[in-house]
Amino acid sequence: MNIKIISVGKIKERYLIDAIKEYSKRIMPYAKLSFIEVKDEPTKDNASPKDNLKIKEKEALRILNHIDSREYVIALAIEGKQLNSIELANKIKELPTYGNSNIAFIIGGSLGLDKEILDRSNFKLSFSKMTFPHQLMKVILLEQLYRAFRINNNAPYHK
């Protein structure tokens, strides 16, 4: 299985980089993992809704350049479907059965994802109704992917 994580913005915080490296190392026996970070657009605190929409559109174009037509795209979106860890594990396990062994997870920037990305996605996944920093979301996603692979391989994992 090939998993690509496309995210907006570069992570600068050392503790997040270390966590990403650790979970990536843990996932390597189960899947090939790759990361693409696209440039985020500067966002003003007092930007109008129209300005925010333009920012998301620009980021969407950068994301779309990295999505292959054969990839199963999972967009992380607050309005997506919430799954528990076992349900996520089952989803990941079943995808290759339907010819989807290339998965792209999309993590938007601080404003979220543009409609074009949401429309392109095959599945919208929500980790919570709460909002998380997009930099932290990569760590949360990797931890849940690792947990899913452990569940699917009947391997122990702390609870």
N, C-alpha and C positions, 0 to 999 in steps of 0.2 A: 504494500500500500504506500502511496505517495501522498504526503500531506504538505500543502503549501499554506503558509499564513501570510496574508497580505494585510499590512496595517499602515495607517496614516501616521506619519511623524516618527521621529527618531527617539529612541529611549536613551536618556543620558544618565539616569540614576543608577549608580553602581549596584545597589542591592537588588534592583529589578533585573539588571543584566545578569547578575550571578544566579538568580532564581531561574531565569530563562535558560541559561547554560545547563543548570542542574537538571531541570525537567527534560530538556532536549536530549541530554545524555541518557536519561532513563527511558526515553521513548525510542531511541535508536534501535534496540533489538526488535522492535515491533513494526516500525515504519520508517521510511525515508522522509526526513523533515527538511523543509526549506523555508526561508523567511525573505519576504520582500517588504521593505519600508519605502513608502512613497512620500514625497515632500508634502508637508501640511501647509495650508495657506494661512498667512497671518490673520488673526481674528480680533477685531476691535470689540471691547466690552459693550460699546453703545451702537453696534452695527444694527442696521435695519433688517427686518426679515428678508427683504429682497437681496441685501448684501450677503446674508448668511446662506441663502439659496445659491447664489453665484459661487460662493466658497465651496459648498458641497459639490456643485457641478464640476468645478475644476479638479477637486480631489477625486471625483468619480472617474473622470477621464484618465487620470493617472492609474487608478486601480484597474480599470477595464483593459488597459494596455498589457496587464500581466495575467489576465484570465484567459485560459485556453478553452476553446469551444468544447473539448472533451471532458472538462473538469466538472465535477459535481460541486456546486458553489453553496456554501453555508454562510449566510450573512448573520453576524451578531447584531441583533436589533432588539431594543427594549419591547417592541410590539410583537416579537416572534413568539414561538411556542416554547414554553418552559418544560424541560425534561429533568427527571432526576438522574443520578449517575448511572443507574442500571439501564434506563431508557436510552441514554446517550450511548452507552456501550453497545446496546442492541442495534441502534441506528448505524453505528460505525461498522459493526459486524455484518450487517445485511447489505451495505452498499456494494461491496465487490460481487455479491450474488447477482446483482442487477447490472453488472458491467461498469461499476463506478469505483475503480480502485485509485483514482486521482481526485483528491478532495482539496478544495481551496476554501479556507476560512477567511472571511473578510472582517476586519476590525476598523471601524470608521474613526474619524478624528473627533475633536471636542464637540462638534456640532452633530455628530452622527453620520449616517449614510444617506446619500442622494437616492431619490426614487428610482433612478436608472439602475443602480446597484441592487436595490431591493427587488426590482422587477426581474433582473437577470438571475437572481439567486434561485436555487432549487428548493432551498429550505431556509427559513428564518428562525434562528435560535436565540432565545432570551435566557440569560442566566439569572435574571431577577427583574422585578419592576423598579428596582433602585438603579440609579445612575452610578457607574464606576468610571474612574479615570481610564482613558483608553490605553495608557501605558501599563496600568495594572491588569487590564483585561487580558493581555497576552499571557501573563503569568497564570491567571485563573484558568484560561482556556487550556494551556499546556498541562496544568495539574489535572484537569478533568480528562484530558486525552490520555494521560498516563494512567489515571484511575480506570478509564474505560478499557484500555489494553490489559491491565491487570485483571479486571473482572472477566473479560473475554477469554483469558488464558487460565482462569481458575487459580490465579496466584494471589497470595496474601497481600493485603494493603491495609495500613492502619486506618482506623475509622475515626 
